[in-house]
């Protein structure tokens, strides 16, 4: 999906890995590990995009996880937590892929999810590791309906040539460290207690008036970095601006109100649970200037970002 979104052609990719166009359109249920690695490397080379692994993870959905996806949908229907979902992932991942395994460890009051790649020395390891960790974050966000405030991301592989720090920070919404002893993500233990959102699978969800608010908020959250406008979200939902405005009005709200609500909610999560600076948080939320973010946050919460962060983190340790 990430390859196609950037204008890649399936026929060119098929030629690069020596398979037929039909194989690309309808691949086998089980793809050999070496074929998968060649696919990743060739797609990245054809697009001249070293960040394709991150983007591939961001495009992963429940429908891409087969047995594991079905199990997570069932968990979500039981109103359990993100912690339950992660343990389900660790229980089933050996059955659904052969790329690696994960475990959870305590780390100074926080939680570290460590992913051990089975093919760490392979040329494709960087793309695969970045895709897997990005995919876990994206999957967690689908399950909870909230952006996941990651505190730190570590990789075994070395810092890539022509490293783009801002792109990695945007992709993982966290500080990224390279040449570490493990591939991992650290986040606050409280995040594991976040409830799973009980909504239908995206592929079968029906667009009803009662769901429109959640749908708009969901797409705003995914596009905050680009300061999403009403026309953009309406287009994603396949509606006209006027139709979407009317539906939101019937629900007692407006697009601008939902945008403000989503920004404030995610700002509070980042301030409380991430290690990003206030400037970095403001950029991830689509503000061009930190002063604009400070003003917005003060209006919405009654406190400056710095003071709110100090108060909220004090509550965690008290």
C-alpha positions in Angstrom: 0.0 0.0 0.0 2.8 2.5 0.9 4.5 1.6 -2.3 1.4 2.3 -4.4 0.6 5.5 -2.5 3.9 7.0 -3.6 3.3 6.2 -7.3 5.1 2.9 -7.5 4.0 0.5 -10.3 3.3 -3.1 -9.5 4.7 -4.2 -12.9 8.1 -2.6 -12.1 8.1 -4.2 -8.7 7.2 -7.6 -10.2 10.1 -7.3 -12.7 12.5 -6.4 -9.9 11.8 -9.5 -7.9 11.2 -11.8 -10.9 7.6 -12.7 -10.4 4.5 -12.3 -12.6 2.1 -9.3 -12.4 -0.5 -11.8 -11.4 1.6 -12.8 -8.4 1.8 -9.2 -7.3 -2.0 -8.7 -7.6 -2.9 -12.0 -5.9 0.1 -13.1 -3.8 0.2 -16.5 -2.1 -1.2 -16.7 1.5 2.3 -17.5 2.8 5.2 -15.5 1.3 8.7 -16.9 1.8 10.8 -14.8 4.1 13.5 -14.3 1.4 10.8 -13.2 -1.1 9.4 -10.7 1.4 12.8 -9.2 2.0 13.4 -8.9 -1.7 10.0 -7.2 -2.0 10.9 -4.7 0.7 14.3 -3.9 -0.7 13.2 -3.6 -4.3 10.2 -1.3 -3.4 12.5 1.0 -1.4 15.0 1.1 -4.2 12.5 1.7 -7.0 11.0 4.7 -5.0 14.4 5.9 -3.8 12.7 6.0 -0.4 14.8 4.7 2.6 11.8 5.4 4.9 9.4 3.0 3.2 9.5 0.6 6.1 8.1 3.3 8.5 5.4 4.1 5.9 4.5 0.5 5.4 3.9 0.1 9.1 1.7 3.1 9.2 -0.5 1.5 6.5 -0.9 -1.7 8.4 -4.5 -2.5 9.5 -6.3 -5.2 11.4 -7.2 -6.8 8.0 -3.5 -7.4 7.4 -3.0 -9.5 10.4 -5.2 -12.5 9.6 -5.5 -14.8 12.7 -4.0 -12.1 15.0 -6.2 -9.4 13.6 -9.3 -11.5 14.3 -8.2 -12.2 17.8 -7.6 -8.5 18.5 -11.0 -7.6 17.1 -12.5 -10.1 19.5 -10.5 -8.6 22.4 -11.7 -5.2 21.5 -15.3 -6.4 21.5 -14.8 -7.5 25.1 -13.8 -3.9 26.2 -10.4 -5.0 27.4 -7.2 -2.9 27.5 -4.1 -2.3 25.3 -2.1 -4.4 27.7 -4.4 -7.4 27.0 -3.9 -6.8 23.3 -0.1 -6.7 23.5 0.0 -10.0 25.4 -2.3 -11.5 22.8 0.2 -10.3 20.1 3.1 -12.0 22.0 1.0 -15.2 22.4 0.0 -15.6 18.7 2.9 -13.9 16.8 4.8 -17.2 16.4 1.8 -18.6 14.6 1.3 -15.8 12.1 4.8 -14.8 11.0 8.5 -15.8 11.2 10.2 -12.4 11.3 10.7 -12.2 15.0 9.2 -12.3 18.5 8.5 -9.7 21.2 8.4 -9.5 24.9 7.5 -6.8 27.5 9.9 -5.7 30.3 9.6 -3.1 33.1 12.0 -0.2 32.7 12.1 2.2 35.7 8.4 2.3 36.1 7.8 2.4 32.4 7.2 -0.5 29.9 9.5 -1.5 27.2 8.3 -3.7 24.3 11.3 -5.5 22.8 11.1 -7.0 19.4 13.8 -9.6 18.5 14.3 -10.0 14.8 15.2 -13.5 13.5 17.1 -12.0 10.6 18.9 -9.0 12.1 21.9 -9.3 9.8 20.0 -9.4 6.6 20.3 -6.4 4.3 16.5 -5.8 4.6 16.6 -5.8 8.5 16.4 -2.0 8.8 13.3 -1.7 6.6 11.7 -4.7 8.3 12.4 -3.6 11.9 11.2 -0.1 11.2 8.1 -1.5 9.6 7.3 -3.8 12.5 7.7 -1.2 15.2 5.8 1.4 13.2 3.1 -1.2 12.6 2.7 -2.0 16.3 2.2 1.7 17.1 -0.3 2.0 14.3 -2.2 -1.1 15.4 -2.3 0.1 19.0 -3.8 3.4 17.8 -6.5 1.6 15.8 -7.4 -0.5 18.8 -7.5 2.4 21.3 -8.7 5.2 19.0 -5.9 7.4 20.4 -2.4 8.4 19.3 0.1 6.4 21.3 2.7 8.7 23.1 5.9 6.7 22.7 8.7 7.7 25.0 11.7 6.3 23.1 12.3 4.0 20.1 15.6 2.0 19.8 17.1 0.1 16.9 19.9 -2.3 16.6 20.9 -1.1 13.2 23.1 1.9 12.8 21.9 5.4 12.0 21.0 5.4 8.3 23.1 7.4 5.8 21.5 10.8 5.1 19.5 10.3 8.4 16.4 12.6 8.5 15.8 13.1 12.2 12.6 15.0 11.7 11.1 12.2 9.5 11.9 9.6 12.1 10.4 11.7 14.8 7.3 12.2 12.7 7.0 8.5 11.9 7.4 7.3 15.5 6.4 10.5 17.3 9.4 9.8 19.6 13.1 10.2 19.9 14.8 7.4 17.9 18.2 5.9 19.0 20.4 3.7 16.8 23.1 1.1 17.4 21.4 -0.1 20.5 21.3 -3.5 22.1 17.7 -4.2 21.0 14.8 -3.1 18.8 12.3 -1.7 21.2 9.8 1.0 22.2 9.3 2.4 25.7 6.1 4.0 26.9 4.4 4.9 30.2 2.9 1.9 32.1 -0.4 3.8 32.4 -0.8 3.6 28.6 -1.3 -0.2 28.9 -4.4 0.4 30.9 -6.0 2.4 28.1 -9.3 0.7 27.0 -9.7 -0.8 23.5 -12.2 1.1 21.5 -15.2 -1.1 20.7 -15.8 -0.3 17.0 -16.4 -2.4 13.9 -13.5 -3.4 11.8 -12.6 -0.6 9.4 -13.3 -2.7 6.3 -16.9 -3.3 7.3 -17.8 -0.2 9.3 -20.9 1.5 8.1 -21.1 5.3 7.7 -24.0 6.3 9.9 -24.9 9.7 11.3 -24.2 8.4 14.8 -20.6 7.4 13.8 -19.7 10.5 11.9 -18.2 12.3 14.9 -15.9 9.3 15.7 -14.9 9.0 12.0 -14.0 12.6 11.7 -12.0 12.6 15.0 -10.2 9.5 13.9 -9.1 11.0 10.5 -8.2 14.3 12.2 -5.9 12.4 14.6 -4.2 10.6 11.7 -3.5 13.8 9.9 -2.7 16.3 12.7 0.8 16.9 11.5 -0.6 18.4 8.2 -3.1 20.6 10.0 -6.1 18.9 8.3 -8.8 21.1 6.9 -12.5 20.3 6.4 -12.3 19.7 2.6 -9.5 17.2 3.2 -11.4 15.2 5.8 -14.7 15.4 3.8 -12.8 14.0 0.7 -11.4 11.1 2.8 -15.0 10.3 3.9 -16.3 10.6 0.4 -18.6 13.5 1.2 -19.1 17.1 0.2 -18.0 19.8 2.7 -21.6 20.9 3.1 -23.0 17.4 3.8 -20.3 16.8 6.4 -21.0 20.2 8.1 -24.7 19.4 8.3 -24.2 16.0 9.8 -21.8 17.4 12.4 -24.3 20.2 13.2 -27.0 17.5 13.7 -24.7 15.9 16.3 -24.3 19.2 18.1 -20.8 20.0 17.1 -18.6 21.4 14.2 -15.4 20.6 12.4 -13.4 23.3 14.2 -14.7 22.1 17.6 -13.7 18.5 16.8 -10.3 19.6 15.6 -9.7 21.5 18.8 -10.9 18.6 20.9 -8.6 16.1 19.2 -5.6 18.5 19.4 -6.1 19.2 23.1 -6.6 15.5 23.9 -3.5 14.4 22.1 -1.5 17.3 23.4 -2.3 16.2 27.0 -1.3 12.6 26.2 2.0 13.7 24.8 2.8 16.2 27.6 2.0 13.5 30.2 3.5 10.4 28.7 6.1 11.3 26.1 9.7 12.6 26.3 9.2 15.1 23.4 9.8 18.7 24.0 6.9 21.1 24.0 8.2 22.5 20.7 8.3 19.0 19.2 4.8 18.3 20.4 3.4 21.5 18.9 4.9 20.6 15.6 3.4 17.1 15.6 0.0 18.6 16.3 0.3 20.9 13.3 1.2 24.2 14.9 3.7 26.3 13.0 4.7 28.2 16.1 5.1 27.1 19.6 3.5 30.4 20.8 0.3 29.5 18.9 0.2 26.1 20.6 0.8 27.7 24.0 -2.1 30.0 23.5 -4.3 27.2 22.2 -3.5 25.0 25.1 -4.0 27.7 27.7 -7.4 28.5 26.3 -8.4 24.8 26.3 -7.1 23.7 29.6 -6.7 26.8 31.7 -2.9 26.1 32.2 0.2 26.6 30.1 1.6 23.4 28.5 4.6 23.5 30.8 2.5 23.9 34.0 0.0 21.3 32.9 2.8 18.8 32.2 4.3 19.5 35.7 1.0 19.0 37.4 0.0 15.9 35.5 3.4 14.2 36.0 3.3 15.1 39.6 0.0 13.3 39.9 1.6 10.2 38.4 4.3 10.0 41.0 2.3 11.1 44.0 
